[in-house]
Amino acid sequence: MANSGKTLIYGLKPLLEYYPRTIQTLVLVERMHKLYPVKPDYVGLSIATTPKDHIQVEVSNGEVLGAYIG
């Protein structure tokens, strides 16, 4: 999930040591709360939520069945 972009920044940090020309990111759910300048290239679902909302993604046998706000 792309929430603040913080997880993406930490995930990309080790890759940046190798000076890649491009990095593409994919997220299942983008939540629209940006604290860091990271934008996913591919998004499964964009949801406008509050920072207190919790998103649960239901997956069965490698297939996404749904995403729910709780």
Sine and cosine of phi, psi and omega as CSV:
sin_phi,cos_phi,sin_psi,cos_psi,sin_omega,cos_omega
0.00,0.00,0.64,-0.77,0.10,-0.99
-0.99,-0.15,0.95,-0.31,0.01,-1.00
-0.96,-0.28,-0.99,0.14,0.00,-1.00
-0.99,-0.11,-0.26,0.97,-0.09,-1.00
1.00,-0.09,-0.13,0.99,-0.06,-1.00
-0.88,0.47,-0.71,0.71,0.00,-1.00
-0.90,0.43,-0.65,0.76,0.03,-1.00
-0.90,0.44,-0.66,0.75,0.03,-1.00
-0.87,0.49,-0.73,0.68,0.00,-1.00
-0.92,0.40,-0.58,0.82,0.03,-1.00
-0.94,0.35,-0.54,0.84,-0.03,-1.00
-0.99,0.11,-0.40,0.92,-0.09,-1.00
-0.79,0.61,-0.75,0.66,0.01,-1.00
-0.89,0.45,-0.52,0.85,-0.01,-1.00
-0.94,0.33,-0.50,0.87,-0.04,-1.00
-0.92,0.39,-0.34,0.94,0.05,-1.00
-0.90,0.43,-0.33,0.94,-0.04,-1.00
-0.99,-0.17,0.11,0.99,0.05,-1.00
0.76,0.65,0.85,0.53,0.01,-1.00
-0.92,0.38,0.48,-0.88,0.05,-1.00
-0.95,0.31,-0.65,0.76,0.03,-1.00
-0.59,-0.81,0.48,-0.88,0.13,-0.99
-0.72,-0.69,0.78,-0.63,0.07,-1.00
-0.93,-0.38,0.62,-0.78,-0.02,-1.00
-0.85,-0.52,0.50,-0.87,0.02,-1.00
-0.75,-0.66,0.71,-0.71,0.08,-1.00
-0.76,-0.65,0.54,-0.84,0.07,-1.00
-0.96,0.29,-0.67,0.74,-0.04,-1.00
-0.72,-0.69,0.80,-0.60,0.09,-1.00
-0.96,-0.27,0.79,-0.62,-0.12,-0.99
-0.98,-0.21,-0.04,1.00,0.10,-1.00
0.95,0.30,0.28,0.96,0.06,-1.00
-0.96,-0.29,0.98,-0.18,-0.09,-1.00
-0.97,-0.25,0.88,-0.48,0.15,-0.99
-0.95,-0.30,-0.39,0.92,-0.03,-1.00
-0.85,-0.53,0.45,-0.89,-0.06,-1.00
-0.98,0.18,0.87,0.50,0.00,-1.00
-0.86,-0.51,0.78,-0.62,0.04,-1.00
-0.79,-0.61,0.83,-0.56,0.02,-1.00
-0.91,0.41,0.56,-0.83,0.04,-1.00
-0.98,0.19,-0.54,0.84,-0.02,-1.00
-0.77,-0.64,0.76,-0.65,-0.06,-1.00
-0.78,-0.63,0.77,-0.64,0.05,-1.00
-0.97,0.23,-0.68,0.74,-0.07,-1.00
-0.45,-0.89,0.76,-0.65,0.08,-1.00
-0.97,-0.25,0.79,-0.61,-0.02,-1.00
-0.75,-0.67,0.79,-0.62,0.11,-0.99
-1.00,0.10,0.91,-0.41,-0.04,-1.00
-0.76,-0.65,0.10,-0.99,0.17,-0.99
-1.00,-0.07,0.36,-0.93,0.02,-1.00
-0.87,0.49,-0.36,0.93,-0.01,-1.00
-0.99,0.11,-0.28,0.96,0.00,-1.00
-0.93,0.36,0.54,-0.84,0.05,-1.00
-0.92,-0.40,0.74,-0.68,0.01,-1.00
-0.96,-0.27,0.78,-0.62,0.06,-1.00
-0.91,-0.42,0.81,-0.59,0.03,-1.00
-0.96,-0.27,0.82,-0.58,-0.01,-1.00
-0.99,-0.13,0.84,-0.54,-0.03,-1.00
-0.80,-0.60,0.69,-0.72,0.06,-1.00
-0.67,-0.74,0.81,-0.59,0.01,-1.00
0.80,0.60,0.66,0.75,0.04,-1.00
0.97,0.23,0.11,0.99,0.01,-1.00
-0.92,-0.40,0.75,-0.66,0.03,-1.00
-0.98,0.21,0.85,-0.52,-0.01,-1.00
-1.00,-0.04,-0.46,0.89,0.01,-1.00
0.10,-1.00,0.23,-0.97,0.08,-1.00
-0.77,-0.63,0.72,-0.69,-0.11,-0.99
-0.78,-0.63,0.63,-0.78,0.08,-1.00
-1.00,-0.03,0.77,-0.64,0.00,-1.00
-0.73,-0.68,0.00,0.00,0.00,0.00
